Amino acid sequence: MANSKYEYVKSFELQDNLLPQTWIVLRIDGCHFHNFVIKKSSTFHQRRASKIVSLMVSFFSSTYVMKWHKFFPHKELQYPPSFDGRVVCYPSTSILRDYLAWRQVDCHINNQYNTCFWMLVKSGKSATEAQNILKGTQTQEKNELLFQQFGINYNTLPAVFRKGSCIFKEEVEEVVKCTEAGDPIKRRRRKIVVQHCDIIGKNLWDEHPYLLSDK
């Protein structure tokens, strides 16, 4: 189309470049949500919002289908999954941390409610009765309900449910080869790990300072 009389149609395309030097958070929504954090200095697809969202959502959807049988080997996928996504820019590291903390708090709130709800249902309550019992209850009240009625200490439940999963690259020291004398040669590399850890406090960030660096 270059240098043709039809090239003017390109002028209707909107520029949707994200702000430079800001953290990019891509959120993919489905039954659950997943966040991808892209570093401030990244020029991934020229920081075009529509390009990033369309590429990542389509890749996520196709991977979801390909991995289905690995996690559900005896259950057929009933219909094609679909996800939507959005990108948000956060200008500072402190705001990014607040965003991630907010998501983890939300994970805790939802899991605590669901734990209480299903324990009540298993005990013989109807769904409506369970909802009415939990309506307006606060965190401490839900903890007391679980302990007093079912003997469950919420804080001892698996962290994967209470805190969610964090996927990041962790710096590890690995042996890459050995010398002729048999001495190991080690290099520091980054390996993808999955942790169910607290991201609200300082420990994770103090132990892995490179996660918030822009290098």
C-alpha positions in Angstrom: 0.0 0.0 0.0 3.0 2.3 0.3 2.9 5.4 -1.9 -0.5 4.4 -3.3 -3.7 6.5 -3.3 -5.2 4.2 -0.7 -2.5 4.8 1.9 -4.6 7.5 3.5 -6.7 4.8 5.3 -3.8 4.3 7.7 -4.5 7.7 9.2 -7.6 6.2 10.9 -5.5 3.9 13.0 -5.3 5.1 16.6 -2.0 5.3 18.3 -2.2 3.4 21.6 1.4 3.4 22.9 1.6 3.1 26.6 3.4 5.7 28.7 7.2 5.2 28.6 9.2 4.3 31.7 6.2 3.0 33.6 5.5 -0.5 34.9 3.1 -2.4 32.7 0.7 -4.7 34.3 -1.3 -7.0 32.0 -4.3 -8.6 33.6 -6.0 -11.6 32.0 -9.5 -12.3 33.1 -11.3 -15.6 33.0 -12.6 -17.8 35.8 -9.6 -16.5 37.8 -7.2 -13.7 37.0 -3.4 -13.7 36.2 -1.1 -10.7 36.2 2.0 -10.3 34.1 4.4 -7.5 35.1 6.6 -6.0 32.4 9.5 -3.8 33.4 9.5 -0.1 33.0 12.2 0.0 30.4 10.6 -2.6 28.2 9.9 -1.8 24.5 8.0 -5.0 24.0 6.0 -4.5 20.8 6.8 -0.8 21.0 4.6 -0.7 24.1 1.5 -0.8 22.0 -1.4 -1.6 24.3 -3.6 -3.4 21.7 -0.7 -5.5 20.4 0.4 -6.6 23.9 -3.1 -7.5 24.9 -4.1 -9.4 21.8 -0.8 -11.3 21.6 -0.8 -12.3 25.3 -4.5 -13.2 25.5 -4.3 -15.3 22.4 -1.1 -17.1 23.6 -2.7 -17.6 27.0 -5.8 -19.1 25.5 -3.9 -21.5 23.2 -1.6 -22.6 26.0 -4.7 -23.2 28.2 -6.1 -25.6 25.6 -2.8 -27.4 25.0 -2.2 -28.0 28.8 -5.8 -29.0 29.6 -5.2 -32.8 29.5 -2.0 -32.5 31.6 -4.1 -31.3 34.6 -7.5 -32.9 33.7 -6.5 -36.2 31.9 -10.0 -37.8 32.5 -12.1 -34.8 31.7 -12.9 -33.5 28.2 -12.8 -29.8 27.5 -16.5 -28.9 26.9 -16.1 -25.7 24.9 -13.4 -23.3 23.7 -12.1 -21.1 26.5 -12.0 -17.3 26.1 -10.3 -14.6 28.0 -10.2 -10.9 28.0 -7.4 -8.7 29.1 -6.3 -5.1 29.9 -3.1 -3.2 30.5 -2.5 -0.6 33.1 0.6 1.5 33.6 1.9 2.2 37.1 4.5 5.0 37.4 6.4 4.0 40.5 7.5 0.8 42.3 5.6 1.6 45.4 2.3 1.8 43.5 3.1 -1.4 41.7 3.7 -3.1 45.1 0.4 -1.7 46.3 -1.4 -3.1 43.3 0.1 -6.6 43.9 -0.7 -6.4 47.6 -4.3 -5.5 46.7 -4.6 -8.5 44.5 -3.3 -10.8 47.2 -5.7 -9.4 49.8 -8.5 -10.0 47.3 -7.3 -13.6 47.0 -7.4 -14.1 50.7 -10.9 -12.5 51.0 -12.3 -14.7 48.3 -10.7 -17.9 49.5 -11.8 -17.3 53.1 -15.4 -16.7 52.1 -15.4 -19.8 49.8 -13.9 -22.0 52.5 -16.6 -21.0 55.0 -19.4 -21.3 52.4 -18.5 -24.8 51.3 -17.9 -26.0 54.8 -21.4 -24.8 55.7 -22.9 -26.5 52.6 -21.1 -29.7 53.5 -22.5 -29.5 57.0 -26.1 -29.6 55.6 -26.9 -25.9 54.9 -28.4 -24.8 51.6 -26.5 -22.4 49.5 -28.9 -19.6 50.4 -28.6 -20.4 54.1 -24.8 -20.4 53.9 -24.9 -17.0 52.1 -27.2 -15.5 54.7 -24.9 -16.8 57.6 -21.9 -15.2 56.0 -23.5 -11.9 54.9 -21.8 -9.0 56.5 -19.2 -11.1 58.4 -15.7 -9.8 58.8 -12.4 -11.7 58.7 -12.2 -12.5 62.4 -15.8 -13.7 62.4 -15.1 -16.1 59.6 -12.0 -17.4 61.3 -14.1 -18.1 64.5 -16.8 -19.8 62.5 -14.3 -22.2 60.8 -12.6 -23.0 64.1 -15.6 -23.3 66.4 -17.8 -25.2 64.0 -15.4 -27.2 62.0 -12.1 -27.2 64.0 -10.3 -25.5 61.1 -7.5 -23.0 61.8 -7.6 -20.8 58.6 -4.0 -19.8 59.0 -2.8 -23.4 58.6 -4.6 -24.0 55.3 -2.3 -24.4 52.3 -0.7 -21.2 51.3 -1.5 -21.7 47.6 -5.2 -21.0 48.5 -4.6 -18.2 51.0 -1.9 -16.3 49.1 -2.2 -17.5 45.5 0.8 -18.2 43.3 3.7 -16.0 42.3 5.8 -16.9 39.3 9.1 -15.2 38.8 12.7 -15.8 37.9 14.9 -16.5 40.9 18.7 -16.1 40.9 20.4 -19.5 41.5 24.0 -20.7 41.3 24.4 -23.6 38.9 27.3 -25.7 37.7 27.7 -25.0 34.0 30.8 -27.1 33.4 33.9 -28.5 35.0 37.5 -27.8 34.4 40.0 -30.5 33.2 40.9 -31.0 36.8 37.2 -31.7 37.7 36.6 -28.4 39.5 33.0 -27.1 39.0 32.5 -23.8 37.3 29.5 -22.0 38.6 27.4 -19.2 37.1 24.5 -17.3 38.5 21.4 -17.8 36.4 17.7 -17.0 36.7 15.3 -19.9 37.0 11.5 -19.8 36.8 10.0 -20.7 40.2 6.5 -20.8 41.6 6.0 -19.7 45.2 3.0 -19.2 47.4 4.5 -16.4 49.4 3.5 -13.2 51.1 4.0 -10.2 48.7 2.5 -7.6 51.0 5.4 -7.5 53.5 9.1 -6.7 52.8 10.7 -10.1 53.0 10.1 -11.2 49.4 11.4 -7.9 47.9 14.3 -7.7 50.3 15.4 -11.3 49.4 14.9 -10.7 45.7 15.8 -7.0 45.0 16.3 -7.7 41.3 12.5 -8.3 40.9 11.9 -4.5 41.2 15.1 -3.4 39.5 14.8 -2.2 35.9 17.7 -4.1 34.6 
